[in-house]
């Protein structure tokens, strides 16, 4: 029965990623190239998306600016 509880990965495209991160398209791609943001997955020849779990992990690991 444990196989029924398996996590099913969700993918998000660039417009949804921009809603989660207040960054422009060029900045997102620059951060991917620099290794600051997780790399997207090529779903098909013309479709690229990010694993939602990778983005959640990235957001959770961001350090607050000017905090304690």
Secondary structure by P-SEA (a helix, b strand, c coil): ccccccbbbbbbcaaaaaaaccccaaaaaaaaaacccccccccccccccccaaaaaaaaaaccccccc
